């Protein structure tokens, strides 16, 4: 049990950093449903770097809710699209 807790703590530290909180990115994330599956996708353009696109996919129960929660915590702005894909995809 202890090794599992330590492993979970180590993984959380990798994801959250030393402060224990997500670092909010000064960008707007677009959250949309994949038209070919039941997945929800969080996507954002790296405006301060090389212009690459960051994408996180949520699937399974409550995928929409989890994707919106993640985007709200991680990014300074949020655009929720229910029907169409973002223009850059």
SENUMAR-125513 format. One record per residue (C-alpha): x, y, z; residue number from 1; residue in one letter. Coordinates in Angstrom, 2 decimals. Example, Ala and Ser with C-alpha at 12.3 -4.5 7.8 and 13.67 -1.06 7.14 Angstrom:
       xx       yy       zz    n  res
    12.30    -4.50     7.80    1    a
    13.67    -1.06     7.14    2    s
END
This chain:
       xx       yy       zz    n  res
     0.00     0.00     0.00    1    x
     2.77     2.44     0.91    2    x
     4.64     1.94    -2.37    3    x
     1.42     2.63    -4.30    4    x
     0.88     5.86    -2.36    5    x
     4.47     6.92    -2.98    6    x
     4.11     6.14    -6.70    7    x
     0.90     8.20    -6.88    8    x
     2.58    11.08    -5.03    9    x
     5.56    10.93    -7.37   10    x
     3.29    10.98   -10.43   11    x
     1.33    13.92    -9.02   12    x
     4.56    15.80    -8.34   13    x
     5.67    15.24   -11.94   14    x
     2.33    16.51   -13.24   15    x
     1.81    19.37   -10.80   16    x
     5.38    20.41   -10.02   17    x
     6.81    21.40    -6.67   18    x
     3.98    23.82    -5.85   19    x
     1.26    21.18    -6.11   20    x
    -0.81    23.24    -8.54   21    x
    -1.12    23.34   -12.29   22    x
     0.66    26.26   -13.88   23    x
    -2.00    28.24   -15.75   24    x
    -1.07    28.91   -19.37   25    x
    -1.87    32.35   -20.78   26    x
    -3.78    31.00   -23.77   27    x
    -7.30    30.06   -24.77   28    x
    -8.10    26.37   -24.97   29    x
   -10.77    25.04   -27.28   30    x
   -12.82    22.13   -25.94   31    x
   -14.78    20.13   -28.51   32    x
   -16.27    16.70   -29.16   33    x
   -14.48    14.51   -31.68   34    x
   -17.00    14.00   -34.50   35    x
   -15.83    10.41   -35.05   36    x
   -15.93     9.20   -31.44   37    x
   -17.32    10.03   -28.02   38    x
   -14.02    11.65   -26.98   39    x
   -13.71    15.25   -25.87   40    x
   -10.58    17.14   -26.87   41    x
    -8.81    20.09   -25.25   42    x
    -6.64    21.89   -27.77   43    x
    -4.53    25.03   -27.56   44    x
    -1.98    26.79   -29.75   45    x
     1.39    27.56   -28.16   46    x
     1.42    31.31   -28.76   47    x
     4.66    31.95   -26.87   48    x
     6.66    29.15   -28.52   49    x
     6.82    27.71   -31.99   50    x
     3.06    27.77   -32.65   51    x
     2.64    24.06   -32.00   52    x
    -0.72    22.65   -30.94   53    x
    -1.19    21.05   -27.52   54    x
    -3.92    18.40   -27.41   55    x
    -5.35    16.36   -24.53   56    x
    -8.03    13.71   -25.15   57    x
   -10.66    12.70   -22.59   58    x
   -12.76     9.58   -23.04   59    x
   -15.06     7.47   -20.95   60    x
   -17.63     8.53   -18.36   61    x
   -17.98    12.28   -17.87   62    x
   -15.38    13.03   -20.56   63    x
   -17.02    16.37   -21.39   64    x
   -17.10    17.50   -17.78   65    x
   -13.52    16.40   -17.13   66    x
   -12.23    18.14   -20.27   67    x
   -13.92    21.42   -19.34   68    x
   -12.60    21.17   -15.77   69    x
    -9.05    20.53   -17.00   70    x
    -9.15    23.39   -19.52   71    x
   -10.57    25.78   -16.91   72    x
    -7.72    24.97   -14.52   73    x
    -4.88    24.84   -17.06   74    x
    -5.67    27.76   -19.42   75    x
    -6.59    31.39   -18.86   76    x
    -9.36    31.24   -21.46   77    x
   -11.86    28.59   -22.56   78    x
   -13.91    28.21   -25.73   79    x
   -16.44    25.36   -25.70   80    x
   -17.53    24.17   -29.14   81    x
   -20.43    21.73   -29.22   82    x
   -20.64    21.04   -32.94   83    x
   -17.73    22.09   -35.14   84    x
   -13.96    21.63   -35.05   85    x
   -11.56    24.50   -34.44   86    x
   -10.33    26.14   -37.62   87    x
    -6.69    25.13   -37.09   88    x
    -7.46    21.38   -37.09   89    x
END
